Amino acid sequence: MLDHEDIPDDEIDFPLHRTPTSSKLKPYKALISRMRAQRWPYQRIVQWLKDEKEVSISWESLRQFCLYRNIRKGAEPAEEAPSAGPRIDRQSAQPRLVQEPQQKPRAGSPRRRFVLDRDAPPTPIRRN
């Protein structure tokens, strides 16, 4: 067992942190999309990634990656989706007025409100 107290802090090498939402397959999305369009099975893509790009991943992870990004076998390769719109700098953005949601008019008679009368005796619960 290594004693880390003997190693200076500047010599300890930590692996690069990847955010949970990032995928090691993200740089290869276009390639994977083209392969699936040409009807490549997941296992063959996994083997190609391992041999050519030195990316080790399970076929189930690849399947989930494709499912999440709507990459389907035999479908045209997915184009990069346009962004949702320009990003807004929250500090310089003008405040927006928020409208109160309008209530729909109810059909029929209005509902009665429940009023608790603490002085009234409790009514028994009828069980059938």
N, C-alpha and C positions, 0 to 999 in steps of 0.2 A: 504494500500500500504506500502511495506517495505521501510525503509530508509536504504540504503546500506552504508551510511557514518558512521553509528554506528557500523557496523560489521568490525572487523579487517580483513585485506587482507588474512592472513593465515588461516582464518576460512571459507572463501568462497569456496564452493565446486562446481567445474565445471564438466560437463559431459565429459567423455573421447571423444576426437576428433577422428573421423574416416575419412580417406581420401575419396574423392568422388568416387574413383574407387574401393574401397573395398565394400564387401557385407557382411551382417550379415549371409548370407546363405553359404558363402565360406567354413566354417569348416564342413558343412554338405553336401558338393558336392557329395561325394562318396555314402552317404546314399540316397540322392535324386536320384542319377543316378540308384541305385539298385531298388528303389521303382518304378521309371518310367519304368525300364526294366520289372518289374513285373506288369506293366500296371495300376499302381495307378493313379487315377485322381488328378489334382492339388488341389482340395478342400480337399481331404482326406489327402494329404501330409501336407497341411497347418494346418489342425486340429491336425495331429500327432505331427508336430513341436511345436504347441502351447501347447499340453498336455504333451508331453514327454521332450521337450527341452526348454520350456518356451520362444520360439521365436515367436513373433507376426509379421506376414507379410500377405499381401494380396495375393490372388491367382494370380492376374495379375502380381505382382512382381515376384512370383515364376515362372510364365510362361515366363517372360522376362529373368530371370536368366537361365532357361533351354534352351531357344531359343538361347541366346548369347553363351552358352557353348555347344551347339549341343547335348543336352540331350533329347532323344526322347522316346516316349511311345512305349514299346515293343522291343526296340533296346537293344543290349548288353550294359552293363554298360561301360561307357567311361573310359579307362585307363588314368592315368596321362600322358599327352603329354610330350615327352622329351623336354628338354630346347633347345632353339634356338642355343645353342653352348656355349662354355666357354666365360665368361665375360673377356673383355680385359681391363687391366689397361691402361688408356689413357696416363699416364705420362711415362710409360716404353715401350709403344708400338712403333714399328718402323714406321716412316712415309711411307705412300704408295704413289706411283706415280699415278696420275690421268691422264688417257688418254683422249685426245680430242675426242669427238664423231665424227665418220666419216660420211660425208654426202653421201647420195645415189646419184648416177648419175641419172639425169633426162632423161626420155625418150622423144624423139622428139626434137624440137628446143628449144634453151635456152630462158628463159623469159627475156623480156626487163625490165630494171630498170626504175623506174619513176624518171624523172628529172623535178624539178620545175623551170620554166622560169618566173621570176618575171616581166620581161619587156614585155612579150607577153600579148595581151589583153585577158581577160577571155572568155572562150567559153561558149555559152549559154547552159543551160540544156534543153534537149528535153523531153517533157512529152507526153505520148501517151494517 
